[in-house]
Amino acid sequence: MKLKSIEWRNIGPFGNKMQSLELPDEGGLWMVLGKNGNGKSFFVNLPKILYYGRLDRFKKDEIANRLNKHGWIKGVDEASPGNFITIERSFSPSSLDVAKNDDDIGKAGITDYQTYIDTEVTGLPYHIFSNIISLSINDFKSFISMTPHDKRVIIDKLFAMEIINKMNELVKKDLRDVRFNMDVFDREIISLKANIDVAVKELQRLQEKVNEDNTSKIANLAKQLEEYKPKLQEGYDKKKEWEGKKDEIVRAQNTFMKQKVKIIHTINHIREKIDLFNQEKCPTCATPFNDTRFDLIKGQLQEDIDIQNSKLDQLKSEETKYTTMLEKINEGINKINNFIINVQTTYRTLESEMNKLKMDKPQEFTSIQNIISENTTALTTKSEEKVKYDEDYKYLAILEQLYSDTGVKKKILESYLPTLNKEIEYTLHELHFPYNLTFNSEFEPDMTHLGIEIGVDTLSTGEKKRVDLAVLISIIRMLKRKYPGLNIFMLDEVLSSIDGDGIFDIIGLLQKISKDLQMNIFVINHSPLPIEQFDYRIEINKNAGFSDLTVEKLNEGNAGE
């Protein structure tokens, strides 16, 4: 960052007249004069407006002149040797254009112009620039009294710890992500365990219920089976009894049928003989005969056939008895068989149901066991995956500690602190300040006088300002080593409350620094300052209600507007 020139109009109290300022490469000590209300303090804000496009306590639309609007500011910065960056801003309405060596950086694919300025041009965040480079009494924070965080931000930048801070931010982000993932896994594992516990309890409850229900049902079925056993046995006994009766009737019927067949056979034989007689043939030899004695034989045969027919008729009358008895017996046996079949069917159904109760489990068992199995598998997988995150977390926790303020940064700070403390010691000596000031590894101030510790809060306002300026000048020296192009240092009303001798000491030191470091140091003060020690004078007056700036190079006549 090396500001070469700046020009503006309609910014703050300045009107539509073009204002401009050229900054010499060799630096110099600048006195800024003007009555209260003429715009001296706002002049200090011009570099901040140019580089950052904003101001504390100002909205962006309020930066432009409240009457004319259309605020405009342009500056040229030599970001590196031979590379000139032109920054042009407008306010109300707002716009930003950035060119490198007169070529719009947008042509190179850059879209975020402000980030480009912060990283490639200034290299300093706004709050550091505001509290060190462009310092006003309204924005100034006492360095020895500011919060540890504010000091830490400045020191990190001063000692080039941004890369460590960036690494720490990345590690913390990774750590947050890992912690978030671990929390997610923990919640999932807890949920899976809860699901398994619920399923196991439900399985136990169902088992108990099934066991309780089945025990009662099995007992009831066993009781029914016991009741059906004698009925089935009774059916078998009845069937055996009736089948025995049937056998007896069948045997009697068979005997009867034999007698019937025998009689029928006898009748048929006698009829054959009678037929022979009717043909007048011998029933024995079938020879014809006409003797009357054969009539007796024929009569006897007729008598025999009548007897046999009588017997046959008698048997036929008894045959229906056997048929009826067999029908009744078969009907009874059929009823007994049907009874046996019904009892057997009922018995086998009860027996099958009882076996099923003993062996089978309801469908809920399978569903719950599947839930337990699936959740157990998922739990194992999640637990294995969480082990990886546990290992990552341990590793990142070590890195976080390494990149933290108490890790490598503390080691770096401890190596740099002696240099800074020597710079402060030298600067305080140049300012004829009677106390010694050093900063410890926690960057807390330690002030002593003749070996006696002095509380910072016991210093007067003027003494605090001298100490703060000494620290600021020491930091400026160190910043200059890191940013060789740094060429501006603006102090607005920070010399108030400092006595005359202190002011001469400070102005003399600032003049020496401006030459040694080739810096343009602007000093604004409400009381008279030793003009012979300044190289340039800027007068700011009001003209028609708007601020107007005049630049004069001292000892060589006016430099002109």
Buried (B, 14 or more C-beta within 10 A) or exposed (E): BBBBEBBBBBBBBBBEBEBBBEBEEEBBBBBBBBEEEBBBBBBBBBBBBBBBBBBEEEEBEBBBBEEBEEBBBBBBBBBBEEEBBBBBBBBBEEEEBBBBEEEEBEEEEBEEBBEBBBEBBBBBBBBBBBBBBBBBBEBBBBBBBBEEEBBBBBBBBBBEBEEBBEBBEEBBEBBEEBBEBBEEBEEBBEBBEEBBEBBBEBBEEBEEEBEEEBEEBBEEBEEBBEEBEEBBEBBEEBBEEBEEBBEEBBEBBEEBEEBBEEBBEBBEBBBEBBEBBEEEBBBEEEEEBEEEEBEEBBEEBBEBBEBBBEBBEEBEEEBEEBEEBBEBBEEBBEBBEEBBEBBEEBBEEBBEBBEEBEEEBEEEBEBBBEBBEBBBEBBEEBEEBBEEBEEBBEBBBEBBEBBBBEBBBBEBBEEBBEBBBEBBBBBBEBBEBEBBBBBEEEBEBEBEEEEEEBEBEEBEEBBBBBBBBBBBBBBBBBBBEEBBBBBBBBBBBBBBBBEEEBBBBBBBBBBEBBBEBBBBBBBBBBEEBEEEBBBBBBBBBBEEEBBBBBBBBBEEEEBEE
